């Protein structure tokens, strides 16, 4: 499972559409928010959305980062002309939010809602159940009033129903009658549609209706198939300040064209330790183990290939990683390390996928020798013996140390071996 953030625009659009199913009441606005990108013709927006020139508005970036108000990136209670000028003055510019810098490329426009009271609610999936948080003092500084936040946990084996009695114990009766069905419906929406995090901060009550102001949502991306027709989002955007590299974008394009899974994130292109891991779960285990051993800063990449990719797909995936790895020697002068790891596959043909990796290693052999590399392999599953034998033969052929292990070796045991500079204890 990967927890993937989505735009506030998508979160609100889906939330407004689905909540009547769970509460019987409309939530938020009758008017859907508008997402403005670099290609949006701002001058034509009022033709398609007449309300823009008849209402006061809110404008803010929609790129998976918070504290927008504190960063001077929110315009409140403005006209459409003011909103248009604000967007044009910010679009494409670099902004700094905390320690992160990134380019502003998407903005959200929605009606401005005058209000007094501000509430906070958040729902988060954890191993011990769903944690639900609520406060009557929502807003930009919720962390500073965290002692006002109440919490309940819905256990993983419990019915997906939220008991709001303790959460709303300090809320006056009139508001409680509105908030109880809202929170119960929000939790059913959260639990039924595979969200892993959902936050509304703040929301308010105006004229007897709950109004959503700011929203954050994260999904379990492996459950998208269960939510066809619900999560009709255009994309999972990259976190702010983390624009994909050319190589990451290339692997993403391969991933989108195949029924298999191909993922790549560059963590530190100057790093010494590179991984080519089969399986999403295994990739987490390998990354955690490397970090636990004190080498997190040397971990160059994170990713995985799984779902029985073809030889060609595995070749292209491996070739991309080797291209990055072999651009220059490590600054310490030590050999770089390539870990080709994974668990025991259920249906992925190990020999087939290794054929693609071997093809890439053979192609990059001279560059690998030039920078200095040691390779460690551990894998099990269908046809694994043939795959491992091919790897052993390749090491002799190209003159690069390739240390090969099967399922008799614990999955992560090759990591401390690999991290030994002299290769002590390596068979």
Buried (B, 14 or more C-beta within 10 A) or exposed (E): EEEBBBBBBBBBBBBBBBBEEBBEBEBBBEEBBBBBEEEBEBEEBBEEBEBBEEBBBBBBBBBBBBEBBEBEBBBEEBEBEBBBBBBEEBBEEEBEBEEEEBBBBBBBBBBBBEEEBBBBBBBBBEEEBBBBBBBBBBBBEBEEBEEBBBEBEBEEEEEEEBEBEEBBEEBEEEBBEBBBBBBBBBBBBBBBBBBBBBBBBBBBBEEEBBBBBBBBBBBBBEBBEEBEEBBEBEEBBBEBBBEBBEBBEBBBEBBEEBEBBBBBBBBEBEBBBBBBBBBBEBBBBBBEBBEEEEBBEBBBBBBBBBBBBBBEBBBBBBBBBBBBBBEEBBEEEEBBBBBBBBBBBEEBBBBBBBBBBBBBBEBBBEBBEEBEBBBBBBBBBBBBEBBBEBBEEBBEEBEBEBBBBBBEBEBBBBBEBBBEEEBEEBE
